[in-house]
Amino acid sequence: MADLLNAPLEMPLNTADTRFWAVDKVILGYFACAVVVIFAWWNQMEDALPLLAANLIGGAVIVYQIKRPNPTSWLFRNWYPLPYVASCYKEMAIFIRAVRHSDSDQWLANLDFQIWGANPCVWLERVHSPALTEFLQVVYTLFVPAVLYIAWRLWREGRTRDFQFYAFLIALGFLASYMGYIVVPARGPRFLLKHLQHFPLQGMWLFQSMQGALDKLESAHYDCFPSGHTELTILAWWGSRMLGKRLYRIYFAYTPCIIFATVYLRYHYTVDLLAGMLTAAVLIVTAPVLYQKLSPKGL
């Protein structure tokens, strides 16, 4: 791991490389699994044919850009994992409704209650304030920019190898969380426990618009377990150390804030957070080894 991060990473890379990189293999593997799911649940899958076409075309574009280098290939190959995993998130909602016909919300809420002797998001009403709600909603909304900022900084500084490893790590993190959504589908305590809350959350200025925008983006997703916000923020915090101590300290402060926000804002059960932390820890340990094994020799 130290060798991977401390090697001379600013070396120029072959922009006409036609080999599959580690991230290519992971994402193409996801597309292959998605195609199997679509065929297996074809009759239960809404828009099965468009979904199948989207996955096949998405995979074909990757293969084309790799095997037929052109002026767009270098930029595409480095940045495509980010929009691709975002589009995979949208189709997971369709997969879950077809594959799973029940949710795990009550089970997760029961686990929380057994651990704490209370429902954490209800208990936290006692510390509610509009200013705190506003601050935590801003923190929660900044999740994607916070994750992407590390990638942008590495790219801007020309640290291509570091950037490619970070892109692999983040793509792997998102896809791992999607697998969890299928195994343990849950919408979150703000739906299941709404009847127990004594009042709706109140912010100051932008709270309602930020929450409304996120609701539109996330749609009716069963995306609680594991907490992707917890998992990916920890991975971004871990990755930030490649960019210096100052940024690492900023992410060190940001990470517990967003973890607390997920419960305070009623998006997650605390067991989701534990699952997200464990997933992040496993990826931090295993991703460097997996990256080396999946990368072509000499990359």
C-alpha positions in Angstrom: 0.0 0.0 0.0 2.8 2.5 0.9 4.6 1.5 -2.3 1.5 2.2 -4.3 1.0 5.6 -2.8 4.6 6.7 -2.5 5.9 5.5 -5.9 6.8 8.1 -8.6 3.2 8.7 -9.6 3.7 11.7 -11.8 5.3 9.7 -14.6 3.6 10.2 -18.1 1.3 7.4 -19.0 0.6 5.8 -22.4 -2.4 7.7 -23.7 -2.9 5.0 -26.4 -3.0 2.1 -24.0 -5.5 -0.5 -25.3 -5.5 -2.7 -22.2 -8.3 -2.8 -19.7 -7.5 -0.9 -16.5 -8.7 -2.1 -13.0 -11.7 0.3 -13.0 -12.7 -0.9 -16.5 -12.9 -4.5 -15.3 -14.9 -3.6 -12.2 -17.5 -1.5 -14.2 -17.7 -4.0 -17.0 -18.3 -6.7 -14.4 -21.1 -4.7 -13.0 -22.7 -4.3 -16.5 -22.4 -8.1 -17.0 -24.2 -8.7 -13.6 -26.8 -6.1 -14.5 -27.6 -7.8 -17.8 -28.0 -11.2 -15.9 -30.4 -9.5 -13.5 -32.5 -7.9 -16.3 -32.9 -11.2 -18.1 -33.6 -13.1 -14.9 -36.4 -10.7 -13.8 -37.5 -9.6 -17.3 -41.2 -9.9 -16.7 -41.0 -8.1 -13.3 -38.7 -5.4 -14.6 -40.2 -2.1 -15.7 -38.5 -0.7 -18.9 -36.5 -3.9 -19.2 -35.6 -3.4 -22.8 -34.4 0.2 -22.4 -32.4 -0.9 -19.4 -30.8 -3.8 -21.3 -29.9 -1.5 -24.1 -28.4 1.1 -21.8 -26.2 -1.4 -20.1 -25.1 -3.0 -23.3 -24.4 0.4 -24.9 -22.6 1.7 -21.8 -20.3 -1.3 -21.9 -19.8 -1.1 -25.6 -18.7 2.5 -25.3 -16.1 1.6 -22.8 -14.7 -1.2 -24.9 -14.7 1.1 -28.0 -12.8 3.9 -26.2 -10.2 1.4 -25.0 -9.7 -0.6 -28.1 -10.0 2.2 -30.6 -8.0 5.1 -29.1 -9.1 8.5 -30.4 -8.7 12.2 -29.3 -11.5 11.7 -26.7 -10.2 8.4 -25.2 -7.8 9.7 -22.6 -10.3 12.1 -21.0 -13.1 9.6 -21.2 -11.1 6.7 -19.8 -10.1 8.7 -16.7 -13.4 10.4 -16.0 -16.1 8.0 -17.2 -16.4 6.0 -13.9 -17.9 8.9 -12.1 -21.0 9.5 -14.4 -21.3 5.8 -15.0 -21.7 4.9 -11.3 -24.2 7.7 -10.9 -26.3 6.2 -13.7 -26.0 2.8 -12.1 -27.4 4.3 -8.9 -30.6 5.4 -10.8 -31.2 1.9 -12.2 -30.7 0.3 -8.8 -34.2 1.6 -7.7 -35.7 -0.3 -10.6 -33.7 -3.5 -9.9 -34.7 -3.5 -6.2 -38.4 -3.2 -6.9 -38.2 -6.1 -9.4 -35.9 -8.4 -7.3 -37.1 -7.6 -3.8 -40.8 -7.4 -2.8 -40.3 -6.3 0.8 -38.1 -3.9 2.6 -35.9 -4.2 5.7 -36.8 -0.9 7.4 -38.5 -2.4 10.4 -35.7 -4.8 11.0 -33.1 -2.0 10.9 -35.3 0.2 13.2 -35.6 -2.7 15.6 -31.8 -3.2 15.7 -31.4 0.5 16.4 -33.9 0.4 19.2 -32.2 -2.7 20.7 -28.8 -0.9 20.7 -29.9 2.5 22.0 -33.2 1.8 23.8 -34.7 4.5 21.6 -35.1 5.5 18.0 -32.1 7.8 17.5 -33.7 10.1 15.0 -36.6 10.6 17.3 -34.4 11.1 20.4 -32.3 13.7 18.6 -35.4 16.0 18.5 -34.2 17.3 21.9 -31.2 18.9 20.2 -33.1 20.3 17.2 -32.6 23.9 16.2 -33.2 25.6 12.8 -29.5 26.7 12.7 -28.2 23.2 13.3 -30.6 21.7 10.8 -29.5 24.3 8.2 -25.8 23.6 8.8 -26.2 19.8 8.7 -28.3 19.9 5.5 -25.6 21.9 3.9 -23.0 19.4 5.0 -25.1 16.5 3.8 -25.8 18.2 0.4 -22.0 18.8 -0.1 -21.4 15.0 -0.1 -20.9 14.5 -3.9 -18.7 17.7 -4.3 -16.6 16.6 -1.3 -15.9 13.2 -2.9 -15.3 14.7 -6.3 -13.0 17.4 -5.0 -10.2 15.0 -4.3 -10.4 13.6 -7.8 -10.3 17.1 -9.3 -7.3 18.2 -7.2 -5.3 15.1 -8.2 -6.2 15.7 -11.8 -5.3 19.4 -11.7 -2.0 18.6 -10.1 -1.2 16.1 -12.9 -1.0 13.1 -10.5 -2.5 10.8 -13.0 -1.7 7.5 -11.2 -3.1 8.7 -7.9 -6.2 10.0 -9.7 -6.8 6.6 -11.4 -6.4 4.7 -8.1 -8.8 7.2 -6.4 -11.3 6.8 -9.2 -11.1 3.0 -8.9 -11.6 3.3 -5.1 -14.6 5.5 -5.4 -16.2 3.5 -8.2 -15.7 0.4 -6.1 -17.2 2.1 -3.1 -20.3 3.1 -4.9 -20.9 -0.3 -6.5 -20.3 -2.0 -3.1 -23.0 0.1 -1.6 -25.4 -0.7 -4.4 -25.0 -4.4 -3.7 -25.9 -3.7 -0.1 -29.1 -1.9 -1.3 -30.3 -5.1 -3.0 -29.4 -7.4 -0.1 -30.9 -5.1 2.6 -33.4 -2.7 0.8 -34.5 0.2 3.1 -35.9 3.7 2.6 -35.0 5.2 6.0 -36.4 6.3 9.2 -38.0 9.5 7.8 -40.5 7.3 6.1 -40.9 4.4 8.6 -40.8 6.5 11.8 -42.5 9.6 10.5 -45.5 8.9 12.7 -43.3 8.9 15.8 -41.7 12.3 15.1 -43.2 15.2 17.1 -42.5 17.9 14.5 -40.9 18.2 11.0 -37.4 19.4 10.7 -37.1 23.2 10.3 -34.2 25.1 8.8 -33.5 28.7 8.2 -33.0 29.6 4.5 -32.1 26.9 2.1 -33.1 23.7 4.0 -36.4 23.1 2.2 -34.9 23.6 -1.3 -31.9 21.5 -0.6 -33.9 18.6 0.8 -36.5 18.9 -2.0 -33.7 18.8 -4.7 -32.2 15.7 -3.1 -35.6 14.0 -2.9 -36.0 14.5 -6.6 -32.5 13.2 -7.4 -32.9 10.1 -5.1 -36.5 9.4 -6.1 -38.0 6.4 -4.3 -34.7 4.7 -3.6 -34.0 1.9 -1.1 -30.5 3.2 -0.5 -30.0 3.1 3.3 -27.9 0.1 4.0 -25.0 0.6 4.0 -24.8 4.3 4.3 -23.1 5.5 1.1 -22.6 8.9 2.6 -20.7 7.4 5.5 -18.7 5.0 3.4 -17.7 7.3 0.6 -16.9 10.3 2.8 -14.5 8.1 4.8 -12.9 7.0 1.6 -12.6 10.6 0.5 -11.1 11.5 3.9 -8.6 8.6 3.5 -7.8 9.8 0.0 -7.4 13.4 1.0 -4.1 12.5 2.8 -2.5 12.3 -0.7 -3.0 16.0 -1.0 -1.5 17.2 2.3 -2.1 17.5 6.0 -4.3 20.7 5.7 -6.9 19.1 3.5 -6.7 15.9 5.5 -7.6 17.9 8.6 -10.6 19.6 6.8 -11.9 16.2 5.8 -11.3 14.9 9.3 -13.7 17.6 10.6 -16.2 17.1 7.8 -16.5 13.4 8.1 -18.1 13.1 11.6 -20.4 16.0 10.7 -21.9 14.3 7.7 -22.2 11.0 9.7 -24.1 12.8 12.4 -26.2 14.6 9.8 -27.4 11.3 8.3 -29.2 10.4 11.5 -30.2 13.9 12.7 -31.8 14.6 9.3 -33.6 11.3 9.5 -32.1 9.7 6.4 -30.4 6.7 8.1 -30.5 4.3 11.0 -27.3 4.1 13.0 -26.8 0.5 11.9 -26.5 1.8 8.3 -23.6 4.0 9.5 -21.9 1.0 11.1 -22.3 -0.9 7.9 -20.9 2.0 5.9 -17.9 2.3 8.2 -17.1 -1.4 7.9 -17.5 -1.3 4.1 -15.1 1.6 4.0 -12.6 -0.1 6.2 -12.7 -3.3 4.1 -12.1 -1.3 0.9 -9.3 0.7 2.4 -7.5 -2.5 3.3 -8.3 -4.5 0.2 -8.6 -1.9 -2.7 -4.8 -1.3 -3.1 -4.2 -5.1 -3.5 -7.2 -5.6 -5.8 -6.1 -2.6 -7.9 -2.7 -4.0 -8.4 -4.1 -7.5 -9.3 -6.6 -6.1 -11.8 -4.2 -3.5 -13.4 -2.2 -4.6 -16.5 1.4 -5.1 -15.8 3.5 -2.0 -16.3 0.7 0.4 -15.6 
